Amino acid sequence: MRQLGVFFIIFSAIFLILGVLLIILPSIPRLPGDILIKKKGLVIFIPLGTSILLSLLLTLILNLLFRGK
């Protein structure tokens, strides 16, 4: 049960850091691979490059945190 508590604390800290970053950096820069479609009265933004980068970063961070367990 203690491991679950530690997991929730780490998970909450990650969300806190992400929330502060979203406040400080109001617009996420567009990376190569992000798709932006503009039509009359419609804008579609598909952040493929950003999603891949965030996925790699979170995988690296979580692997470093839970490596020895």
C-alpha positions in Angstrom: 0.0 0.0 0.0 2.9 2.3 0.7 4.1 2.0 -3.0 0.7 3.2 -4.2 1.0 6.2 -2.0 4.5 7.0 -3.3 3.2 6.6 -6.9 0.3 9.0 -6.3 2.7 11.6 -4.8 5.1 11.4 -7.8 2.2 11.4 -10.2 0.7 14.5 -8.5 4.1 16.3 -8.5 4.4 15.6 -12.3 1.0 17.2 -12.9 1.9 20.1 -10.6 5.0 20.8 -12.7 3.1 20.5 -16.0 0.5 22.9 -14.7 3.1 25.5 -13.7 4.7 25.1 -17.1 1.4 25.6 -18.9 0.9 28.8 -16.9 4.4 30.1 -17.6 4.5 29.0 -21.2 1.0 29.8 -22.5 1.6 28.5 -26.0 3.3 25.3 -26.7 5.6 25.8 -29.7 4.8 23.9 -32.9 7.3 21.2 -33.7 8.0 19.7 -37.0 5.5 16.9 -37.5 2.6 18.9 -36.0 -0.3 19.2 -38.5 -2.3 22.4 -38.8 -5.3 22.6 -41.1 -7.0 25.9 -41.7 -10.2 26.1 -43.7 -12.9 28.7 -43.8 -14.4 28.8 -40.3 -12.4 25.7 -39.1 -9.0 25.2 -37.6 -7.7 21.7 -36.8 -4.4 21.2 -34.9 -3.0 17.7 -34.6 0.2 17.8 -32.4 1.9 14.6 -33.6 5.5 15.8 -33.1 4.6 17.3 -29.7 2.9 14.0 -28.6 5.8 11.9 -29.6 8.3 14.1 -27.8 6.1 14.2 -24.6 5.7 10.4 -24.8 9.5 9.9 -25.1 10.2 12.3 -22.2 7.6 10.8 -19.9 8.8 7.2 -20.7 12.4 8.3 -19.9 11.4 10.0 -16.6 9.2 7.1 -15.5 11.8 4.5 -16.3 14.4 6.4 -14.3 12.0 6.7 -11.3 10.9 3.1 -11.3 14.1 1.4 -12.6 15.0 -0.5 -9.4 11.6 -1.6 -8.4 
